[in-house]
Amino acid sequence: MKHDLPQKLPLLGEMKFSSTGDVARLVTFLNQTLKQHGFIFGLSKEDDGYRLAVYQDPDRQKP
C-alpha cells in the first residue's frame, strides 16, 4: 500500500518479520487507535515476510 503524501513523514522505526496471522487487521487497528496522536503505521509485503513502519505526522499530534 503506497500513498502519495504532500510531505515526507518522519520514520520513527521499522522492522521486518514473518507472520501467518491477520497482520493487515492489526495495522488497521493501530492506525484507528493512534492516528489522533500523530502516529501512522505502514505495512508492506516483502518476499520473505512483511515490513512494518511507524511514522509520525507532526500535523496530527495532540498537545
Backbone as XML, in Angstrom:
<?xml version="1.0"?>
<chain id="A" units="angstrom">
  <residue number="1" name="MET">
    <atom name="N" x="0.827" y="-1.166" z="0.000"/>
    <atom name="CA" x="0.000" y="0.000" z="0.000"/>
    <atom name="C" x="0.880" y="1.240" z="0.000"/>
  </residue>
  <residue number="2" name="LYS">
    <atom name="N" x="0.860" y="2.016" z="-1.052"/>
    <atom name="CA" x="1.688" y="3.213" z="-1.110"/>
    <atom name="C" x="0.779" y="4.408" z="-1.296"/>
  </residue>
  <residue number="3" name="HIS">
    <atom name="N" x="0.999" y="5.419" z="-0.476"/>
    <atom name="CA" x="0.199" y="6.628" z="-0.544"/>
    <atom name="C" x="1.098" y="7.790" z="-0.901"/>
  </residue>
  <residue number="4" name="ASP">
    <atom name="N" x="0.603" y="8.669" z="-1.775"/>
    <atom name="CA" x="1.344" y="9.878" z="-2.098"/>
    <atom name="C" x="0.970" y="10.934" z="-1.074"/>
  </residue>
  <residue number="5" name="LEU">
    <atom name="N" x="1.912" y="11.289" z="-0.223"/>
    <atom name="CA" x="1.679" y="12.269" z="0.821"/>
    <atom name="C" x="2.301" y="13.591" z="0.400"/>
  </residue>
  <residue number="6" name="PRO">
    <atom name="N" x="1.696" y="14.707" z="0.794"/>
    <atom name="CA" x="2.228" y="16.001" z="0.395"/>
    <atom name="C" x="3.620" y="16.278" z="0.947"/>
  </residue>
  <residue number="7" name="GLN">
    <atom name="N" x="3.955" y="15.697" z="2.063"/>
    <atom name="CA" x="5.285" y="15.851" z="2.646"/>
    <atom name="C" x="5.744" y="14.506" z="3.184"/>
  </residue>
  <residue number="8" name="LYS">
    <atom name="N" x="7.038" y="14.361" z="3.306"/>
    <atom name="CA" x="7.572" y="13.106" z="3.817"/>
    <atom name="C" x="7.417" y="13.066" z="5.334"/>
  </residue>
  <residue number="9" name="LEU">
    <atom name="N" x="6.851" y="11.994" z="5.835"/>
    <atom name="CA" x="6.665" y="11.829" z="7.271"/>
    <atom name="C" x="7.930" y="11.272" z="7.893"/>
  </residue>
  <residue number="10" name="PRO">
    <atom name="N" x="8.280" y="11.736" z="9.094"/>
    <atom name="CA" x="9.452" y="11.169" z="9.766"/>
    <atom name="C" x="9.215" y="9.701" z="10.140"/>
  </residue>
  <residue number="11" name="LEU">
    <atom name="N" x="10.147" y="8.852" z="9.763"/>
    <atom name="CA" x="10.080" y="7.435" z="10.108"/>
    <atom name="C" x="10.664" y="7.265" z="11.503"/>
  </residue>
  <residue number="12" name="LEU">
    <atom name="N" x="9.865" y="6.730" z="12.426"/>
    <atom name="CA" x="10.320" y="6.521" z="13.795"/>
    <atom name="C" x="10.985" y="5.170" z="13.985"/>
  </residue>
  <residue number="13" name="GLY">
    <atom name="N" x="10.570" y="4.195" z="13.198"/>
    <atom name="CA" x="11.155" y="2.871" z="13.308"/>
    <atom name="C" x="10.502" y="1.916" z="12.337"/>
  </residue>
  <residue number="14" name="GLU">
    <atom name="N" x="11.171" y="0.826" z="12.081"/>
    <atom name="CA" x="10.601" y="-0.210" z="11.228"/>
    <atom name="C" x="11.235" y="-1.540" z="11.579"/>
  </residue>
  <residue number="15" name="MET">
    <atom name="N" x="10.510" y="-2.606" z="11.271"/>
    <atom name="CA" x="11.042" y="-3.936" z="11.496"/>
    <atom name="C" x="10.477" y="-4.878" z="10.456"/>
  </residue>
  <residue number="16" name="LYS">
    <atom name="N" x="11.241" y="-5.909" z="10.144"/>
    <atom name="CA" x="10.795" y="-6.941" z="9.220"/>
    <atom name="C" x="10.458" y="-8.179" z="10.030"/>
  </residue>
  <residue number="17" name="PHE">
    <atom name="N" x="9.418" y="-8.882" z="9.608"/>
    <atom name="CA" x="9.004" y="-10.074" z="10.324"/>
    <atom name="C" x="8.208" y="-10.976" z="9.407"/>
  </residue>
  <residue number="18" name="SER">
    <atom name="N" x="8.037" y="-12.214" z="9.824"/>
    <atom name="CA" x="7.169" y="-13.142" z="9.102"/>
    <atom name="C" x="6.015" y="-13.498" z="10.032"/>
  </residue>
  <residue number="19" name="SER">
    <atom name="N" x="4.868" y="-13.687" z="9.445"/>
    <atom name="CA" x="3.684" y="-13.984" z="10.246"/>
    <atom name="C" x="2.659" y="-14.711" z="9.394"/>
  </residue>
  <residue number="20" name="THR">
    <atom name="N" x="1.851" y="-15.502" z="10.054"/>
    <atom name="CA" x="0.756" y="-16.166" z="9.365"/>
    <atom name="C" x="-0.584" y="-15.598" z="9.817"/>
  </residue>
  <residue number="21" name="GLY">
    <atom name="N" x="-0.554" y="-14.621" z="10.724"/>
    <atom name="CA" x="-1.777" y="-14.039" z="11.262"/>
    <atom name="C" x="-2.339" y="-12.945" z="10.365"/>
  </residue>
  <residue number="22" name="ASP">
    <atom name="N" x="-3.354" y="-12.290" z="10.857"/>
    <atom name="CA" x="-4.032" y="-11.219" z="10.129"/>
    <atom name="C" x="-3.322" y="-9.893" z="10.414"/>
  </residue>
  <residue number="23" name="VAL">
    <atom name="N" x="-2.183" y="-9.708" z="9.781"/>
    <atom name="CA" x="-1.331" y="-8.554" z="10.041"/>
    <atom name="C" x="-2.007" y="-7.249" z="9.589"/>
  </residue>
  <residue number="24" name="ALA">
    <atom name="N" x="-2.659" y="-7.261" z="8.458"/>
    <atom name="CA" x="-3.306" y="-6.055" z="7.950"/>
    <atom name="C" x="-4.376" y="-5.554" z="8.923"/>
  </residue>
  <residue number="25" name="ARG">
    <atom name="N" x="-5.070" y="-6.444" z="9.545"/>
    <atom name="CA" x="-6.096" y="-6.067" z="10.529"/>
    <atom name="C" x="-5.462" y="-5.399" z="11.750"/>
  </residue>
  <residue number="26" name="LEU">
    <atom name="N" x="-4.313" y="-5.891" z="12.176"/>
    <atom name="CA" x="-3.605" y="-5.296" z="13.295"/>
    <atom name="C" x="-3.158" y="-3.871" z="12.960"/>
  </residue>
  <residue number="27" name="VAL">
    <atom name="N" x="-2.618" y="-3.670" z="11.761"/>
    <atom name="CA" x="-2.170" y="-2.339" z="11.354"/>
    <atom name="C" x="-3.356" y="-1.379" z="11.258"/>
  </residue>
  <residue number="28" name="THR">
    <atom name="N" x="-4.477" y="-1.848" z="10.767"/>
    <atom name="CA" x="-5.686" y="-1.020" z="10.724"/>
    <atom name="C" x="-6.100" y="-0.601" z="12.127"/>
  </residue>
  <residue number="29" name="PHE">
    <atom name="N" x="-6.069" y="-1.531" z="13.065"/>
    <atom name="CA" x="-6.399" y="-1.220" z="14.457"/>
    <atom name="C" x="-5.448" y="-0.164" z="15.019"/>
  </residue>
  <residue number="30" name="LEU">
    <atom name="N" x="-4.156" y="-0.337" z="14.793"/>
    <atom name="CA" x="-3.174" y="0.625" z="15.293"/>
    <atom name="C" x="-3.410" y="2.005" z="14.693"/>
  </residue>
  <residue number="31" name="ASN">
    <atom name="N" x="-3.682" y="2.080" z="13.394"/>
    <atom name="CA" x="-3.945" y="3.372" z="12.758"/>
    <atom name="C" x="-5.203" y="4.029" z="13.299"/>
  </residue>
  <residue number="32" name="GLN">
    <atom name="N" x="-6.259" y="3.268" z="13.477"/>
    <atom name="CA" x="-7.501" y="3.829" z="14.005"/>
    <atom name="C" x="-7.337" y="4.313" z="15.441"/>
  </residue>
  <residue number="33" name="THR">
    <atom name="N" x="-6.520" y="3.637" z="16.207"/>
    <atom name="CA" x="-6.342" y="3.966" z="17.613"/>
    <atom name="C" x="-5.352" y="5.104" z="17.838"/>
  </residue>
  <residue number="34" name="LEU">
    <atom name="N" x="-4.282" y="5.140" z="17.076"/>
    <atom name="CA" x="-3.186" y="6.056" z="17.382"/>
    <atom name="C" x="-2.987" y="7.203" z="16.389"/>
  </residue>
  <residue number="35" name="LYS">
    <atom name="N" x="-3.772" y="7.238" z="15.327"/>
    <atom name="CA" x="-3.607" y="8.306" z="14.339"/>
    <atom name="C" x="-3.856" y="9.682" z="14.955"/>
  </residue>
  <residue number="36" name="GLN">
    <atom name="N" x="-4.806" y="9.769" z="15.868"/>
    <atom name="CA" x="-5.105" y="11.050" z="16.516"/>
    <atom name="C" x="-3.944" y="11.556" z="17.363"/>
  </residue>
  <residue number="37" name="HIS">
    <atom name="N" x="-3.024" y="10.672" z="17.704"/>
    <atom name="CA" x="-1.847" y="11.049" z="18.479"/>
    <atom name="C" x="-0.636" y="11.325" z="17.583"/>
  </residue>
  <residue number="38" name="GLY">
    <atom name="N" x="-0.856" y="11.284" z="16.265"/>
    <atom name="CA" x="0.205" y="11.613" z="15.325"/>
    <atom name="C" x="1.008" y="10.433" z="14.810"/>
  </residue>
  <residue number="39" name="PHE">
    <atom name="N" x="0.550" y="9.207" z="15.077"/>
    <atom name="CA" x="1.275" y="8.025" z="14.616"/>
    <atom name="C" x="0.554" y="7.385" z="13.435"/>
  </residue>
  <residue number="40" name="ILE">
    <atom name="N" x="1.321" y="6.995" z="12.434"/>
    <atom name="CA" x="0.786" y="6.314" z="11.263"/>
    <atom name="C" x="1.618" y="5.063" z="11.049"/>
  </residue>
  <residue number="41" name="PHE">
    <atom name="N" x="0.950" y="3.938" z="10.837"/>
    <atom name="CA" x="1.615" y="2.656" z="10.650"/>
    <atom name="C" x="1.467" y="2.222" z="9.202"/>
  </residue>
  <residue number="42" name="GLY">
    <atom name="N" x="2.551" y="1.772" z="8.625"/>
    <atom name="CA" x="2.535" y="1.291" z="7.248"/>
    <atom name="C" x="2.950" y="-0.169" z="7.206"/>
  </residue>
  <residue number="43" name="LEU">
    <atom name="N" x="2.376" y="-0.900" z="6.289"/>
    <atom name="CA" x="2.672" y="-2.322" z="6.145"/>
    <atom name="C" x="2.960" y="-2.603" z="4.685"/>
  </residue>
  <residue number="44" name="SER">
    <atom name="N" x="4.059" y="-3.289" z="4.425"/>
    <atom name="CA" x="4.343" y="-3.701" z="3.063"/>
    <atom name="C" x="4.757" y="-5.173" z="3.062"/>
  </residue>
  <residue number="45" name="LYS">
    <atom name="N" x="4.336" y="-5.857" z="2.020"/>
    <atom name="CA" x="4.645" y="-7.280" z="1.856"/>
    <atom name="C" x="5.967" y="-7.390" z="1.131"/>
  </residue>
  <residue number="46" name="GLU">
    <atom name="N" x="6.839" y="-8.208" z="1.664"/>
    <atom name="CA" x="8.131" y="-8.462" z="1.040"/>
    <atom name="C" x="8.246" y="-9.947" z="0.741"/>
  </residue>
  <residue number="47" name="ASP">
    <atom name="N" x="9.250" y="-10.321" z="-0.018"/>
    <atom name="CA" x="9.421" y="-11.726" z="-0.423"/>
    <atom name="C" x="9.443" y="-12.674" z="0.764"/>
  </residue>
  <residue number="48" name="ASP">
    <atom name="N" x="10.123" y="-12.285" z="1.825"/>
    <atom name="CA" x="10.301" y="-13.182" z="2.959"/>
    <atom name="C" x="9.434" y="-12.830" z="4.159"/>
  </residue>
  <residue number="49" name="GLY">
    <atom name="N" x="8.445" y="-11.976" z="3.977"/>
    <atom name="CA" x="7.555" y="-11.625" z="5.087"/>
    <atom name="C" x="6.949" y="-10.250" z="4.910"/>
  </residue>
  <residue number="50" name="TYR">
    <atom name="N" x="6.957" y="-9.467" z="5.976"/>
    <atom name="CA" x="6.361" y="-8.141" z="5.981"/>
    <atom name="C" x="7.345" y="-7.121" z="6.531"/>
  </residue>
  <residue number="51" name="ARG">
    <atom name="N" x="7.079" y="-5.855" z="6.225"/>
    <atom name="CA" x="7.816" y="-4.748" z="6.820"/>
    <atom name="C" x="6.794" y="-3.808" z="7.438"/>
  </residue>
  <residue number="52" name="LEU">
    <atom name="N" x="6.950" y="-3.561" z="8.731"/>
    <atom name="CA" x="6.072" y="-2.652" z="9.467"/>
    <atom name="C" x="6.852" y="-1.376" z="9.736"/>
  </residue>
  <residue number="53" name="ALA">
    <atom name="N" x="6.287" y="-0.232" z="9.365"/>
    <atom name="CA" x="6.938" y="1.057" z="9.575"/>
    <atom name="C" x="6.043" y="1.932" z="10.440"/>
  </residue>
  <residue number="54" name="VAL">
    <atom name="N" x="6.655" y="2.726" z="11.303"/>
    <atom name="CA" x="5.939" y="3.654" z="12.176"/>
    <atom name="C" x="6.402" y="5.059" z="11.827"/>
  </residue>
  <residue number="55" name="TYR">
    <atom name="N" x="5.432" y="5.904" z="11.493"/>
    <atom name="CA" x="5.709" y="7.283" z="11.119"/>
    <atom name="C" x="5.059" y="8.220" z="12.130"/>
  </residue>
  <residue number="56" name="GLN">
    <atom name="N" x="5.542" y="9.465" z="12.127"/>
    <atom name="CA" x="4.931" y="10.483" z="12.973"/>
    <atom name="C" x="4.478" y="11.626" z="12.080"/>
  </residue>
  <residue number="57" name="ASP">
    <atom name="N" x="3.208" y="12.007" z="12.213"/>
    <atom name="CA" x="2.626" y="13.108" z="11.448"/>
    <atom name="C" x="2.568" y="14.333" z="12.369"/>
  </residue>
  <residue number="58" name="PRO">
    <atom name="N" x="3.465" y="15.291" z="12.196"/>
    <atom name="CA" x="3.502" y="16.430" z="13.095"/>
    <atom name="C" x="2.223" y="17.274" z="13.074"/>
  </residue>
  <residue number="59" name="ASP">
    <atom name="N" x="1.472" y="17.213" z="11.989"/>
    <atom name="CA" x="0.226" y="17.990" z="11.888"/>
    <atom name="C" x="-0.911" y="17.388" z="12.698"/>
  </residue>
  <residue number="60" name="ARG">
    <atom name="N" x="-0.784" y="16.139" z="13.113"/>
    <atom name="CA" x="-1.865" y="15.471" z="13.839"/>
    <atom name="C" x="-1.515" y="15.166" z="15.291"/>
  </residue>
  <residue number="61" name="GLN">
    <atom name="N" x="-0.423" y="15.653" z="15.765"/>
    <atom name="CA" x="-0.024" y="15.374" z="17.148"/>
    <atom name="C" x="-0.937" y="16.102" z="18.103"/>
  </residue>
  <residue number="62" name="LYS">
    <atom name="N" x="-1.296" y="15.425" z="19.167"/>
    <atom name="CA" x="-2.055" y="16.049" z="20.246"/>
    <atom name="C" x="-1.083" y="16.785" z="21.154"/>
  </residue>
  <residue number="63" name="PRO">
    <atom name="N" x="-1.467" y="17.947" z="21.647"/>
    <atom name="CA" x="-0.563" y="18.660" z="22.572"/>
    <atom name="C" x="-0.398" y="17.939" z="23.889"/>
  </residue>
</chain>
